[in-house]
Amino acid sequence: FRITKYADKLLKNLSWIDWSERTKVAQKNWIGRSEGAQIEFKIQNSNLKINVFTTRPDTLFGATYMVLAPEHEIISKIKNQISNIKEVEDYIERSKKKTELERTELIKEKTGVELKGIKAVNPANKEAIPVFAADYVIFSYGTGAIMAVPAHDQRDFDFAKKHNLPIKMVVCPNWPEPKCPILDKAYQGQGHLVGSGKFDGLPSEKAKWEISKFVGSKNALNYHLRDWLISRQRYWGPP
């Protein structure tokens, strides 16, 4: 059922439905409308690319690794380049036995496996970064792949700490102080850019679209809502 076709109408019509504000917020979160950018990361020594959707293109210079959902089809396309393919395939099989709720639970330990021999290229600074398969990324949401920015996303922060991956702060709340704070958790707020080349000093909200244009990305909308879901809430009904 093409419920996603009605996503914006469902959001708009929440204003006149006689529900509690708490219920309306829950429905907005269920629909999950996000505005952001779709960015391409090239795979080294390959013609293949990994597409990611992000609401924070201002943090692109801070992407220090990438994560694919275990079900991502690109894994099978590059399997001959993955030196630890048996380890990766075993992890994928274990991930299939978990529910989506188990995989996205915020307090659970973040598991994953590196695709050894595979590197992606950050389009902002041209740095080669490692690629992981991890079950905290869901294939049905966004593109099934993320650019991991551990300084500015808590799930990525936890994963980076466990796997000893770089944590690079690129949005600083203390501008123009000479140093950003030392992080004991991800900083997910707004600020000014640092460590981002010619974009240093820009407010993060403005930098979102400046960096998007710089890497040639496309503006995109994303919804948590899925076509295979059927709403049985009053007034809504299946389309």
URKACOR-V828067 format. One record per pair of residues at least 24 apart in sequence whose C-alpha atoms are under 7 Angstrom apart, sorted by sequence separation. I is the first residue (numbers start at 1). J is the second residue. D is the distance in whole Angstrom. If there is no record, write none. Layout:
# URKACOR-V828067
[[I/J/D] [I/J/D]]
This chain:
# URKACOR-V828067
[[7/31/7] [111/135/7] [170/194/5] [88/113/6] [170/195/5] [110/136/7] [170/196/6] [88/115/7] [157/185/7] [157/186/6] [84/115/7] [154/185/7] [84/116/6] [103/135/6] [104/136/5] [154/186/5] [82/115/6] [83/116/6] [103/136/5] [153/186/5] [171/204/7] [82/116/5] [83/117/6] [152/186/5] [82/117/5] [151/186/5] [152/187/5] [153/188/6] [81/117/6] [82/118/6] [150/186/7] [151/187/6] [152/188/5] [81/118/7] [95/135/6] [110/159/6] [61/124/6] [70/133/5] [60/124/7] [61/125/7] [65/129/5] [66/130/6] [67/131/6] [68/132/6] [69/133/6] [70/134/6] [64/129/6] [65/130/5] [66/131/5] [67/132/5] [68/133/5] [69/134/6] [70/135/6] [65/131/6] [66/132/6] [67/133/6] [68/134/6] [69/135/6] [67/134/6] [72/139/6] [69/137/5] [71/139/6] [68/137/7] [69/138/5] [69/139/5] [72/144/6] [44/119/6] [69/144/5] [43/119/6] [44/120/6] [68/144/6] [69/145/6] [43/120/4] [44/121/7] [68/145/4] [42/120/6] [43/121/6] [67/145/6] [68/146/7] [41/120/6] [42/121/5] [67/146/5] [41/121/6] [66/146/6] [67/147/7] [142/222/6] [41/122/6] [66/147/5] [67/148/7] [41/123/6] [65/147/6] [66/148/5] [65/148/5] [141/224/6] [63/147/6] [64/148/6] [63/148/5] [64/149/6] [63/149/4] [62/149/5] [53/142/6] [53/143/6] [59/149/7] [52/143/6] [124/215/6] [51/143/6] [123/215/6] [52/145/5] [53/146/7] [51/145/7] [52/146/5] [52/147/7] [64/166/6] [62/168/5] [62/169/6] [62/170/6] [61/170/7] [59/170/6] [59/171/7] [61/196/6] [58/204/6] [58/207/5] [58/208/4] [57/208/5] [56/208/6] [58/211/6] [57/211/7] [57/212/6] [37/212/7] [39/217/5] [38/217/6] [37/217/6] [38/218/5] [37/218/5] [38/219/6] [37/219/4] [38/220/6] [36/219/6] [37/220/5] [36/220/5] [35/220/6] [36/221/6] [35/221/5] [34/221/6] [35/222/6] [34/222/5] [33/222/6] [34/223/6] [33/223/5] [32/223/5] [33/224/7] [31/223/6] [32/224/5] [31/224/5] [32/225/6] [30/224/6] [31/225/5] [30/225/6] [4/225/6] [4/226/6] [3/226/7] [4/227/6] [3/227/5] [2/227/5] [1/227/5] [1/228/6] [3/239/7]]
